[in-house]
């Protein structure tokens, strides 16, 4: 009986859970891990029941009792499953009875598509604040050498891509023999699009009916045409259209204009040169657009009769729109229906996070709904951060993996990291996320999310119970008890929340962006046994001493820990129980003592500690305590900053997947180890060395082909020759170095060096000459030169025409006295 019930439970749970997951998408995506666990456990139980039957026949009373318990459990489980099944059937009945259509294909989308088509052919083509973009696009479109004859206008929703494209199209269409503009949409039909184009370019009705594709292609082959394809979402539709649309031969001069939210679509259709990425409007241009739209129906198109306070409030409201023309227009329309009083407008200002979102919801939601289901929770994760927060890609990808938002069937960590990076690149490409910085090798280093899209994340997360912010988490105690993720931006709100809600047993993610690390005092009163991720960010220079309670060790599911800012304290020895930790990221400006118990986590992949001596204890080697050599050799990828006295050759032999290594207090012994080590680590990409004194040994890193990023910090001058640098070095940072002509002569020869940063360096010659040496040019690939807080430097020059041809930025920051630029160097950004 028991085995039959168990089998029934397994099959029914899989069936119902599968249906729920399909119906609910991301709202119930977290059930997958639990369902997998149920399947595994039930199959183990079923195997045990089958095996135990023989012992039961032998009269073992313990086995009989256990089988009885299993049968009772299966009975209960089956009853609960039947309840769920009835509830699912009832929900489906309600949906059918009241004609509730799935949101992914509802009539609202059709209405919105129709509105977009009407707008596309409307006469309104006014462009405010986009004059520079317009002039650049006009010049590009009419350039006889335009590659592929395509101009791709890309950018996040609401920037005015369609408005700009329409004006451009209408300006130039008279210079072509035929023209057409069509709205492609999220669910395009190639036949309808081609028929629309055929009507506009003049293909006769007879030829349209006879053989649309062939006749249209024949016509366009002999005509000079311009076609605007608005709002292309993916490349598949272009693969269909390009079979009919002839290639835009530059000799004929035909042109195609496209708009897309996805940069990769534009890149695919027209190549990199075709791209023109729109950016949010500057503040003054934003206010000009707001003024135009606000006074649209008034005779007096100005602020002459408005009080200065009202104007200032208006500017604040426009500032909340973040430079997004769509948001500005929606806000102007909203304010036209309100009293022109400071009180009324301040109320709007206080609720901007919701009202602007309401106006832009359908446009923004289209981009969100177009995401693959597996990518949606990754996008929502951005809402956990404060608005306009610069977010490291390292944090995002590792948290996604820690929470199992990113899962690969093979279980291979490297594959999971690659997939997480692909998801982030896709979000950036779709213009849902803004790129902030790139790494030394062109990968995303950091990013941020626009305020409007941040509001969208918060609203969607609250609706689906994915996460809550401090301000929307208060409410029904039953709902609060089910919270899985929460983020705080205020100490007072956080303190009140924890005092009011003593039971938070299901919390999995906790973010705290507060002025002081008071969260640690709350940890003493809670058992966050399911917590996966803990992020605490406080201001620098706070130097706040904290006591981290021993209960910290009860968070046995913790996988990701980040402590940022000037936090002074000690992680308790109970950390030894946190065997699932994958990332421990301590800000280098903090002072957190780590016990040796951190090495108990066999899954540890990233350990970043502070610059100081706080973390020495965890690196101590003792036969009585775990140490870094206790780790599995394949896991650890990041190790920052290990004290020099604990660095040994066996470290590189043992940690074969180490990609990033930082050593502080580097001695002659370590220099010798690094210079002579064999075989050279194959995957080491980043090396950071902080010297406590001037080493007598000459460092030689020429045998490290995969080190692309090198950071060297020394108190005094250090002799470096060509062998000191890895041959494929891309980014070099020098701190406190003595820079002279000999060092520069070495740097000039590095063939792949693209970025140099010199911080607080002293120049023993007032003039830095970046010209080529006698044997030829210098810095063949250099794109960025950043000189920060220079000492003794008065002039930077480059006198020849063959050196530094790829230089894009020369940055001089922290300059005490003027530094002149001579030769062909342009004025830098300061």
N, C-alpha and C positions, 0 to 999 in steps of 0.2 A: 504493500500500500504506500509506504513512504517513498519508494523510488518512483512510483507513478506520479505522486503529487509533486515531487521535486522536478521530474521531467516536464510536467505540465506548467509548473511555475517558470522554469527556464524559457520554454517556448512562448508562453504568454507575455512574460516581461519583455522579451526581445521584440515581439510583435507590437505591443502597445508603445514601448519606448521608441521604437523606430517610427511609428506613426506620429507620435508627439514631436519628435525631433524634426521630421519633415514638415509638419504643420507650423511649428513655432520658430524654426530657424534658430537665429542667435539667441532668442529669448530663453531657450532651454539648452543651449549648447553645452553648458557645464554638466548636464546629465550624462554625457557620454562616458566620462571617467567612472561615474558611479554605476552605470549600467554594465560597463565592462567588468567592474569588480563583482557585481552580482552574478554575472555569467560565470566568471572564474570560480567563485566560491561555491555556487550551486553545482557546478560540474565536479568539483572536488568532493562535495557531499554525496553526489550521486555515485561517484566511483567508490567512495567509502561504504555506502549502503550496499552496493552490489557485493563488495568484498566481505562485509560483515555478516551477510546472510549465512555463510558457512559456519561462523563462530556462534551465531544465534542458535543454529541447529544443535551445536555441541553443548548448549545449556549455560553459556557464559552470561550470568545475570547482569554484569556491567554493560555488556554489549546490548542486551535487551533493553536496559534502561536508556542507554544512549539513543538507540533506534526509536524508542518511544518519544524521547525529547525531539528528535529530528522530525518525526511525524507531526507532532504538535506544532512545531515551527512551520512546517510546510503547509499545514492547515491554515494557520494564521496568514501566512504569506499569500496563499491562494485566495483567501477571502479579501485581502487588501487589493490584490490584483483585479478581482472581479469588481470591486468598488470603483477602481480607476477606470476600468473598461466601461462601466455604466456611465461614468462621468464624461468620458470621451464621446460616447454615443449621444449623450444628452447635449453636449456642446455642439456636435455636428447637426443634431436635430434643430437647435436654435438657429444655427447659421443658415440651414436650408429653409426653415419656416419663414424667417424674416429677410431672406434674400440678401444676406451679408456676403458680399463678394470679396475674394482674396485681395489684399491691398496691393500686391505686386502687379495686378492687371485690372485695376479699378477704372471706373469712368472718369475719375478726376485726372488721371494721366492722359486720357484721351482729350479731355477738355483742355488741359494744359498744352498738349501738342497742337490742338486746333488754334489756341491763342498764340502759340509761337509762330504758327504759319501765317496768321493774320498780321502779326507784328512784323514778320519778315517782309511782307509786301506793303506795309503801311508807308506813308510818305515821311514820317518823322525820322529824320536822320541827323538830328542835332548832336554834335559831339562837344562836350564840355570837359576840359581838363585833359584831353587826349590829343592835343594838337601836335606835340612832338612825335607821338606814336603814329599819328596820321601821316605826317610828312615823311617819316622814315619808311612807312609801308608803301606810300605812293612811289617813292624813289626805287624801292626794291622791286615793286610790281612792274615798273616800266623799264627796269634794267634789262638790256638786250641779252646779257650773259647770265640771266637768272637760271640757276640749276633746276632742271625738271619743270621749269615754268610754274612753280607752285609757291604760294605764300601761305604760311600756316600761322594763324593767330590763336594763341593758346593762353590759358589762364584759368584761375579758379572761377566758380560761378559768380555772376553778378558784376563782373568787371567792365562789361560793355563790349564784349567781343563781337556780338552780332551787330550792335549799333555802329561800331567802327567799321566792320566789314561791309555793311550796307552803304555807308557813305563812300567808302573807297570804291566799291563796285559801281555805284551810280556816277561817280566822277569819271571813271575810265571807260565805261561800257560803250560810249559813243565813238571811241577810238578803235573799236573792234567791229567785225562784220556781223557778228551775232553774239547774243549773251543770254544768260539764264541764271536765276538764283532759286535754290530749293532748300527746304528744311529736311534734313536727313532723319533726325529723331533717334530715340533710344531703341526703338524696335522698327528698323527700316525695312522697306520692301523695295528691292532693286527695280522691279518692273514699274512700280508707281513713280519712282524717282526719275527713271529714264523717260517715261512718258511725259512727265512734267517738263523735263529739259527739252524734249523734242518739240513740245508745243511752243516753248519760248524762243527756241532758235529758228523756228520757221519751217519745220518738217511738215509736209502736207498731211492732212487727215488720212488720205489714201495710203501714203507710205507708212504712216504710223500703224495702220491696221494690217498692212501686208506683211511687213517684216521689220518691226520696230528697231531691233538691235543693229542689224546690218545696214539699214537705210540711215539710221542716225549716225553710225560710225562713218559711212561714206560721205555724208554731208559735212561732218566736223573735220574730215580729212582735208577738205578743200577750202574750209573757212577759217578765218582768224577769229577765235572765240575767247570769251572770258566767262567763266562759270563760278558762281559762289555756292559752295556746299556748306551749309550752316549746321553746326552741332553734330559732328561725327563722333560717335562714342567708341567705336572699335574699328579694327583694320579689316575685319571680314567683309563689311559692306563695300569697302574700297576695292578689295580683290574682285568683287563682282562688277563694280562700275568700270574699273579700268579696262575690262575686256571690251567695252564699247567706246569709252572715251579715248581718243587717240593720244599718244604721248605729245606733250606740249613742246614741239620742236622749236628751239630758240630762233631758227631761221624764219619760221612762220610767225612766231611771236604770240601764240595762244597762251592763255593764262588760266590757272585755277586758284581760287581763294578758298581756304577752308577755315572753319573755326572749330575748336575742340577743347574740352577740359583736360584732355590727356595729351601731354607733350609727346609721348611715344607714338600716338596716332599721327601727329604732324610730322614727326621724324621719319616714320615709315613711309608716308606718302610723298614728302618733298625733300627729305634729307635734312641734315642739321642746319644748313644755311637758310632753309625756308622758315625756320622758327622765329616768331616774334612773340615774346612772352609779355603779356600785360601785367602791370603792377598796380596796387592800390593807389588812389589819388593822394597827393600831398594835401596838407590841411587847408591851405588857401584855395586850392582848386576844388576841394570837397565843399567848402563853404560857398563858393561861387555856384556850384551845381545846386546845392540846397536852396540858395536864394532864388535861382531861376525857377525851380520847381515849386517853391513855396508861394511865390507871388504870381504864379501862372495865370490865375483868374482875376488878378487885381490890376487896377489902372496904374497904381503907383508901385513900380517894381523896385522898391528900395526899403531901407531900414530907417528912413528919416523920422518917422513918427514913433519909432520903438525906443524904449528906454535902454540905456547902456547895459543894465543888468539883464534885460531880456535878450539882448544880442549876445552877451557872454554865455548865458544859459544855452542859447541856440548853438553857439560854437561848441559848447561841451557836449550837447546832444549829437552834433555832427561828428565830433571826435569819437564818440562811442560807435559810430558806424564803420570805423576803421578804414575809411577811404574806399569802401565798396560802393560804386555808383548805385547798384540795385538797392542797397540798404538805405542810401541817402534819399533816393526818390521815394521809397516806401515811407520813410520817416517824414519827409516833407508833406506827403499826402495825408499822413496821420495827424500832423500838427495843424493842417489847414482846418480840420474839423474841431479844433479846441480853441478855448479862449486865449488871446494873446496876452497872457499875464505870466509873471515869473512863477507864481504858485502853480499854475496849471502845467507849465513846461517843466518845472522841477519834478512834478509827479511823474511826468513822462521819462525824465532823465533817470529817476530812481528805478523805473521798471524797464529800462531799455533792453536788458538782457532777454526779456520775453517778448516785448512788443515788436522789436525789429525782427526777432526770430520768427514770429508769427507771419510777418509780411514776406519773408524770404523762404519760409519753410518748404514750399513745394519745389522751388528751384534747387535748394540745398539738399532736400531729401532725395531728389532724383539721383544725385551723385552718390549718396550713401546707399540707396537701394540697388545701384548698379554694381556695387562691390560684391565680390564673391562672398558667400556666407561666412566662410572661414576667416575672411579679412575684417569683417565688421567689428568683432570685439577688439581687434587690434587697433582699429581706428578710434573706437570709443575710449580706449585707454588714454588717449591724449587729454581727455576731459578731466582726468585725475590731477593733472598739473594746473597750476594757476594760469590765468590768461597771460599771453605774451611771454611765457617762460621758455627759455632755450633748453631743449631736451636733448640729451646725448643719445645717439643711436645705440651705443653700447648698453645703456640702461634699458631702453625699450626692448631690444631683441632678447636680452637675457631675462627680463621679466616675463615677456611673452612665453618664452620656453619654460621658465620656472612654473608658470601657471598652466602650462600645457595648452595654451592657445595655439601654439605651433607644435605640431606633432608629425613625425614621419614614421612610416610603417616599419622601416628598418631599425628604428631606435638609435640611429647613428647621430651623435651630437653635432658633428660637422655639417651633416645634411640639414639638420634642424636649424643651425645658424645660417646656412645659405638660404634656406627657405624664408626665415625671418627677415633677412636682408632683402630678399626679393619682394616680400610684402611691403616693407618700408619704401623701397624704390617705386613700387607701383602706386602707393599712396601719394608720393611726391609727384610722380608722373601725372597722376590724375588731378594735380593741383589742389588736393584736399589738405595737403601738408606743405608748408613752406620750407625750402632748404635754407639752412642758416650757414653751415660750414661744411667743407669737404676735407677729407683726410689727405695725407701725403700721397696716396695712390688713387685719389679720385673718388673714393667711396664716401657715403654720407657720414659726416662726423656728428652734426647736430642739426636739429630742425625745430620748428615751432608751428603752432596752429593759429589761424586767424580767429579773432574773437567771435565772429558770427558762427564759425564752424565749431568753436569751443562750446558755445551755447547749445548748438545742436547736439553735440556729444553729451552734455550734461542732461538735456531734456530726454534724449533717447535712453540714456543710461538709467535715469530715474524711472521712466516708463516701464523698462524691462527688468528693473531691479538689478541691473549690472553693477552699478555703483551709485553712491549718494554723496553729495557734498554736505558740509556741516550745516548749511542753511535749510536743506530739504530733507534731512534725516529725521528730524523730530516728528513725532506723530504717534500713531497706534503702536503700543508696546509690542504687540505681536509682530508687526511688520519690522520694527526696529530689531527685534531678536533674530530676524532672518537676514539681516544685512550681511552681505558678503564682501563688499568693498566700500571704503569711506575715505574721504580726503578732507583735511582741515587746513584753513588758511588763517585761523584766529585762535589765540590761546584761550581767550575767555569762552568762546563758543565750544572749543574742545573740552575744557574743564567742565562746563555745564553739561555737555552731552554725556561724558563718562559718569558724572555724579547721578544723572537722571536715568541711566541705562546700565544697570549692574550686570545684565546678562547679554553677552555678545558672543555666544558660543560658536556661531557659524562664520565669524569674520575671517576673511582670507587675505585681504589686502588692506594695509593701513598706511596712508600718506599723511605726513604732518609738515606743513610749511608755516612755521610759527616763529615768533620772536625769541622764544626760549624753549629748551628741550624738556618741557614739563611732562611730555608723554611718558617719560621713564618713571615718574612717580605713580602714574596710573597703571603701569605694567605690574606693579606690586600687588594690585588688587584684582587682576584678571588672569584667567588661564586661556590664552589665545591658542588653543591646541590645534586649530586648523589653519592658523595664519601662515601664508606662503611668502608674503612680501611685506617688508617693513622699510619705509623710507622716512627719514627724519632730516629736514633741512632747516638750519637756523642761520642767521646772519654771521658773517665773518667778523672778527675782532670782538666778538661777544665774550669769549673766554669764560664760558659758563661751566662750572663744575657740576657734575651730575653723579647720582648714585644709580647704577643700573642694577635692579633687584635680581636676586637669585632665581626668581620665578621666570626670568628670561629663558632659562633652560627648559621650561615647560612647553615652549613653542616648538614642539618636535617636528612639525611639518615645515618649518621655516626653510626656505630655499634661497631667498634673496634679501640681503641686508645692506642698506646704504645709509651712512651717517655723514652728512655734509655740513661744514661750518666749523666754528671754533667750539667743539664739544670736548670737554675734558672729563675723562672718567675711565672706568675699567670694566671690561666685559667679565661677568662672573665665571667661575670655574664650571658652573652648570652648563656652559655652552657645549661641554663634552657630549651632552645628550642630543645636540642638534646634528644628527648624522646625515641629514639630507641637504645641508647647506651647499649651494653651488657657487654663490657669489658673496664675498665679504668686501665691501667697498667703503673704506674709511678715507674721508677727505684728507688730503696731504696737509691741510692747515689745522687739523684737529690734533688731539692728543689722547688717543684711546689705547689703553693697554689691552693686549690680546693674550689670553692664556694659551698654553700649549694644546689645550683641548680642541682648538680649531682644526687640528689635523685629524681628529676623529672622524670628520666627515669625509668619507671615501669619494663623495661626489664633487668635492671642491674643485672648481675650475678657474675661479678668478679671486685672487687675494691682493687687495690694494691697501697698503697701510700708509701712515703719515710719514713726514720727513724726519721727525724727531726720533728719540730713543724709546718711545712708549711701547713699541711692539717688540722690543728685544726678547722678552720672555718667551714669546711663541716660537722663536727661531732657535732657542737653546736645545742642544742635543743631549738627551739623557736616556739611559736604558729603562728608566722608570716611567717615562711619559711619552706619548706619541709625538712625532716630529714630522717634518715635511717629507722625509724619506719613507714615511708610513703610507703615503698616498699611492694610489694606483698610478703606474707610469704614464698611462695614456690620458689622464684627466686634466691636470693643471695646465692652463694656457697663459695665465697672467700672474706675474709675481713682482709686486712693487711694495715697498722698497726693502730689500733684504740687506741687513748690515754686513759690511765687508768681512767681519770676522767669522761669519757663518757661511760664507760662500766657498764652496769646494768644487773641484772638477767633477766629482760624482753627481753633483746636482744636474749638470748638463747631460751627463750620461743617463741619469734616471728619468728626468722629465723630458721625454722625447717629443712632446707636443707643445712645449713652451714657445709661445709666440711673442710675448712681451716680458722683458726683464729689466728691472731697475735695481741698481746697487748703490748704496750710500756709504761714504767714507772709504772710497776706493783706495787701495794700497798698491805698492809695487807687486806684491804677491798676486793680487787679482789681475793686474795689468798683464803679468806674465802668463797667467792661466788663460786669459782671453786671447792673447796673442799667439799662443802655441797649441791651443786645444785642438784635438783631433779624435774622431771625425767632427767636422763643424756641424752644429745643429742645422738641420735642413729647413725647419719651419720658423726659426727665430726671425721676426720682422722688425721689432722695435727694441732698441737698446738705449737705456738711460744710465749715465754714470755721473755720480757726484763725488768729486775728489775732495778730501779733507786737507790735502797738502800737495805740493808740486811733486809728482812722481819722478823718480830717476829713471825708471824703465820707459822705453819708447813703445807706445802702443801700436799694434799692427792688427787691423781688422780687414785687411785686404782679402782674406780667405772666406769672408762671410758674404756670399753672393745674394742672400735673401734679406739682408738688413736694408730696409728702405728708409727708416727713420732713426736718426741718431741725435741724442741729447747729451751734451758734455758741459759740466759745470765745474769750474776750478777757481780757487782763490787767487792764484797768481798765473804768470805766464807758463805756457806749456808748449813744448816743441812738438810740432806735428809735421810729418812728411806725407807723401802721396800714399804710402802704405797704411797710414793711420785710418783711412776711410774705406768703407765697403765700396766695391766697384759700381754697384747699382743704386747708390744712395740717392734718394729723392728729396728728403727734407733734413736739414741740419740746423740745430739750435746750439748756439755757443753762449754761455753765461759766464761773466767775469773774466773773459779771456783778454790777453794782450794781443791786439791785432796789428800785424805789421805786413810789409810787402811780401815776406816769405810765406806767411800763412795764406795770403790772398793768391799768391802764385799757385799754391797747391789747390785751392778751391776752384780756381778758374778752369782747371783741367778735368774736373769731375764731369763725365759725359751725360749723366741723367739728373743732375741736381736741378730741382725746380723751385725750391723755396729755401731761403736762408733767413734765420732770425738771429740777430746779435743783440743780446740784452746786457746792459751795464758793462759793456766791454770798454777797455781803455785802448786808445789809438796812439801809438808812440810816434806816428807821423801825422801831422794835421790834415794832410791831404790823402784821401782814399782814391786811388786810381784803378778803375775797373776796366780799363782798356786791355786789349789783347797783348800778350807778351810778344817777344820778337819772333817767335815761331808761328804766330797766327792769332785767331780769335779767342775770346774767353767766354765762359758761362754760356755754352751753346743752347741749353734748355731752360735757363733761369727765367722764372715768371714773376716771382715775388722776392723782394729784398726788404726786410724790416729791420731798421736800426732803432733800438729802444734804449733811452737813457745813455747816449754815448758820452764818453769822457775824452776830451782832448781833440775832438774832430771838428774841423772848420770848413772842409770842402769835400764834395764827392764829385768825381768827374769820369767821363768816358769819352775819349777823343776820336776813336775810330768808328767806321761804319759797318763793321762785321761782327762786333761783339754784342752780346746781350740782346739779340734781335727779337727774342720772345718775351722780353720784360714787359709786364703789364702793370705792376705796382711797385713803387719805391716809397716806403713809408718811413717817415722820421717822427718818432714820438718821444715825449719826455725830454725835449731839447731845451737846455738851459740858455744857450746863446745861438744866434742865427748860424745856419750852415748853408753855404752857397752851393749851387749846383751849376756845373759847367759842362762844356761839350754838348752832346745831344740829349742829355738827360732832361726830362720834363719835370715840371714842378710836382712834387709829391703830395700825397694826402697827409696832412699833419693833424 
